Every structure is written in C-alpha cells, then in structure tokens.
Amino acid sequence: MSSRFHVAGIGNAIVDVIATCEDDFISKHALNKGAMTLIEAERAEELYALMPPGIEMSGGSCANTIAGIASLGGQSAYIGKVCEDQLGAVFAHDVRALGVHFDTAPIKGQPPTARCLILVTPDAERTMNTYLGACVELTPDDVDEEIIAAAQVTYMEGYLWDRPEAKEAYLKAAATAHDAGRRVSLTLSDTFCVERHRESFRDLVRGHVDILFANEDEIMALYEVDSFEAAVEAVRGDCEMVALTRSEKGAVILAGTQHYEIPARTFGRVVDTTGAGDLFAAGFLAGLTQGRHLAECGKMGVIAAGEIISHVGARPERPLARLMEEEL
Amino acid sequence: MSSRFHVAGIGNAIVDVIATCEDDFISKHALNKGAMTLIEAERAEELYALMPPGIEMSGGSCANTIAGIASLGGQSAYIGKVCEDQLGAVFAHDVRALGVHFDTAPIKGQPPTARCLILVTPDAERTMNTYLGACVELTPDDVDEEIIAAAQVTYMEGYLWDRPEAKEAYLKAAATAHDAGRRVSLTLSDTFCVERHRESFRDLVRGHVDILFANEDEIMALYEVDSFEAAVEAVRGDCEMVALTRSEKGAVILAGTQHYEIPARTFGRVVDTTGAGDLFAAGFLAGLTQGRHLAECGKMGVIAAGEIISHVGARPERPLARLMEEEL
C-alpha cells in the first residue's frame, strides 16, 4: 500500500506562551520545575497575570514533532483540536505553513485554544503549565481513518492519556493503523504523566506500541526501577523498537538484539530545553520513514534536538533538512 | 508639579507576527522591503496565509519605546487601542507585566487587535505590513488628560497621523502636555509616513514638538534635502531637541548650540533590526527624564537599540537597566 504520509500525529494542539524568569519565580509560585502540570482556566489566568512579558508560538508536544518532520522534508499529517479563535488560527497557520496536512474541525465558542505557560530559567530548564482548553473536545470522531491508514507511522503523545475521550481516540487510531499494516508510536511525554497512567502505559507498550520514545526518568518510572540499565532490561522485548533520550548523555536505540548509543549534539549554548524530546522523535521518525539505518535515525534525532535547545521555543528556527545535509 | 510618570506614550497598539524568509519572498509578493506598509484585513489574511510559521509578540512602535523605558526603570504610561480578543489580552499583559500603566478601554467585537506581519530577511532587515484593526477606534476621548499632565514627556509616533481621529488625539495630548508645562515628543516613524504627511509634520515639528526623533532618511524626506548635513541645518531651530539615528553610523543629538555624535553599539551579530529606532528613543528619553547629560542620553539610546537588534523582536530580552549598569 502506498503511503501518502511518512508520519501522522495525534496530540494536544497548544500555543506556547514563553517567558524567561529567575529561579525564585518558580519557587515563589510553587511551580513544578522541569515538569508539565495541568492547570484549569482560572489558574491559567492567575499565573499569566504574574508572568513576565512573553512570546507566543505554536507548540504541543506531538505537533512539535510533526513540524520537525515537515522541516526534515517528510510528508506529515496532524490531528488535534483548536478553537476557532486567534490562537487557533495561529496554530493552524504555523503547522500548515510547513506543508503539514491539518484539517481537524475546530470548535466554535468555548473553551478557547489550549495554551502552555512556559517559564524558562537561566539553567535553560523549562517549567510548563498547560490549560487544555479546546483539546478536551478531541474525540475518536476526529481520528480520520484514511489519514491513519495512509501514514507509515502513527505517532501519539502520552499526554493524551489524561483524558478518556482522547485515550479512546488514541486506541481507535492504533487499531486503524495496525489494521492497515502500519506502525504505532508513543512518547511517554513526562514523568508525572507516567505516574498518573503507569498501568495503562505498560499495557499499551506491551499490546499496542511498536516504537516507544521516552527519556531516562520516564522509562525508569514506567518500570519502577532505580537504574537506567534496569529500565533498558525491562523494556527490551515489550516493544519492537525503543528510543531512549538521556539529555547530555545522548540517546540509546534498542531493536531486537540491536543496541546503539548516540552521543548528544549541541549547537552553541543551551538556551531552552523545551521540545528536546519532541524534536528527537522528529529526527528519528524522519530517518526511519526514509528507510535509514537505525544508528543514523538516532543521529538525526540528536541533531534535531540539538537545534531546538539552542534557541527559545519548540519549533525549528532553520530548515532541519539543510542542517542534516551539513551535519550527517 | 510632581511627575507620576517619566514618559506617557500614545501609539498604535499592535501584536507583531514575525517570520524569517529569504529575499525572494519579498520580491515575489511585491512587499516594500524595509518599510511599513498599511494593509487591509483581506490582504492581511492573504499575506499571513503565505508567510512561513512565525512567532507572536507585542509590538507597536511607541509601545516598544514605552516597554523599553519600563525596562530601564522608568515609570511610564501607554495609551492605545486593542480589541477584547486574545491578541489584545497578550498586548495588555505584556505591557502591564513591565509595570506600565495601561488602561485604555478595549473595544468589543470588531475590528480585532492590530497586527503587523513582519518578514525578516537574512540581512536582518525587517519588512512590515500592518493591519490597523482596533487602532482605528482610538479617539481624543482615549487621551486621559490626567496621565498626560502627570508625565514629564508625552511621546507619540508619526504613524498616528495616518488616521484623522488619532491625529486629533495627538493634538489634544500635545495641548494638554503643554498646558501642564510638559514636553511633547514625536518620532517621524517611517519615510513613507513622512511622504504621506510632510506638510503636517513640518507644521507639527515647528509648532508642537519639543523633542524630535527621526532617522537619516526620514529627516531628509521631511525637509526634501539630499544630504544629512542639509537636514541637520534645516531642523536646527525648528525643535528644542533633535535626536537623529543613522544605523551603523550611530546617532546625532542636537539642542540649541549643542551637537553630539554618538557611535553605534552592537552586541554580537545583528539579527533583526525591528525596533531599533523605538529602543533608541527609549534609552534617550529614559536618560533625559532621569536628568542625565544629553551625550549620555544618546549613549543610552544606542545601547538600548544595540540590544534590540541582537535578537528577533522589538521588545528587550533582558532588563535594560542592568545592561546600562554594565555598559555606561
């Protein structure tokens, strides 16, 4: 079967509001440093009022990955829910301007398009506070089966698990992809997200996921083990392919008996780590769907992640395809 | 009389949408490179659809200056019109988060908050396309006389001259300021803006303006002369104080018989020249209202401008007060 898309993604469609702050802002307002915390509308208003001036740009974990794949020259599609408001228009513009297929029907009225209030501290760590807004309206009906069946890989974010309807959308997409002989991929998203959904995630990883993305902390949380090595041992066999990121220690790729260690890449100073995992997944999946060797897929992952942490924001600042030509 | 504010500003309240592009995008879509072009709603939609992915951040020439003054530790107030929509909320948040007094009543419904579509080319030049939206609703009623009377300097942008009601608002503010024994300041904004309003601007400069800001091209356009020296000769005597910016050649400050030449400052690579003039005015006016020597005011101007052109966007990325401590 021909593949119209290299990758189709399903995720929470979010606009990021990014500001830099000192560490005392994080402690004073009791934020969970380095994590993604879900917040309600009222808290979002309150926190926004306290935040320094910011910039707005499209975000959303899976959407960042899809944007990265497009920037790498891949054909991709995205499914996610925005509202028919100004931030929804910004989100839709930014993903479509990259040539990504995006036609999930926006909701009218309320709730508004989701936003993630991101505070970046001088250590380049990001602390995220997400108001899901319109994302709560994503249902299985939004999963366009034709798109899923036409994509080599369907990629989804663990954050979707925070809502029952989105979870159903996920399972529908996974079943559709597998019926079409396609692969299903998942990122565990965040340690707290793993804590919230550990048993579900373990079942998912064993039963539905072909390609798993996680960072060191997330994979250890999934298997409740104290060392990275123990987590590697545990995940081996649960999935066809596993890509584990370890910040400055780079990445580890596992597939059957294959095992590759890929050193990290940086381009100048590390400014903002938002989107590092998302862009690693973009590089890896772009390589995989271009039929490249696994070690090279891993290398593409660390290069894309390296670009994203060299500036503020989780969308590439320069065409990643060109960067790969220079760096690979 | 005590001054609650160092500077009060009146301007078009705009959110910038900034994207980088190659030069061929500018020529292909017949944009006026380096200038500010007014566009209607339909053209704004059309151009936005063509633009690469962007970032959104608060802008507006005078608002950038006011934000800069706040970042320099000055007490400032801003008068400008947004709509009660998401981009209006972003604009209001960003200026208030700096401690700026901003309480111009937003409009409800239509038109939406103004936006400026900015294309930054590899030479760091910016090409601006402004849809004025809610700005067209600014009237003399929005000029809060108490604020104007309580500010040492009232600063306004020449762009206001593009609309009759905004022009009336300007004249009301100027009269109020002078009645209260305050100073009135104007920036000529843009060469095309000067071409549109040359006679009015000349009358204004002679009759109402105490402190004039312009760049080399703008001041030459105002007096229809072919050399910077001829423009300097012409403007001398028309205004109490004149601050002229000359890009990499720095700035020239004139006041009575005083004449200072200030070399330009840069901080690393020049990335995006958006806001250079706005931030020069911020540094200069902050210095002036702190009672500093004119040459030092000019130096503060070039330092603030140097910071703004070192990154994307027209709002400071770091506290300018701290930068001045290091650089002065």
Boltz contact constraints between the chains, C-beta under 6 A:
constraints:
  - contact:
      token1: [A, 52]
      token2: [B, 97]
      max_distance: 6.0
  - contact:
      token1: [A, 53]
      token2: [B, 94]
      max_distance: 6.0
  - contact:
      token1: [A, 53]
      token2: [B, 97]
      max_distance: 6.0
  - contact:
      token1: [A, 55]
      token2: [B, 55]
      max_distance: 6.0
  - contact:
      token1: [A, 55]
      token2: [B, 57]
      max_distance: 6.0
  - contact:
      token1: [A, 56]
      token2: [B, 56]
      max_distance: 6.0
  - contact:
      token1: [A, 57]
      token2: [B, 55]
      max_distance: 6.0
  - contact:
      token1: [A, 85]
      token2: [B, 86]
      max_distance: 6.0
  - contact:
      token1: [A, 86]
      token2: [B, 85]
      max_distance: 6.0
  - contact:
      token1: [A, 86]
      token2: [B, 86]
      max_distance: 6.0
  - contact:
      token1: [A, 86]
      token2: [B, 87]
      max_distance: 6.0
  - contact:
      token1: [A, 87]
      token2: [B, 86]
      max_distance: 6.0
  - contact:
      token1: [A, 94]
      token2: [B, 53]
      max_distance: 6.0
  - contact:
      token1: [A, 97]
      token2: [B, 52]
      max_distance: 6.0
  - contact:
      token1: [A, 97]
      token2: [B, 53]
      max_distance: 6.0
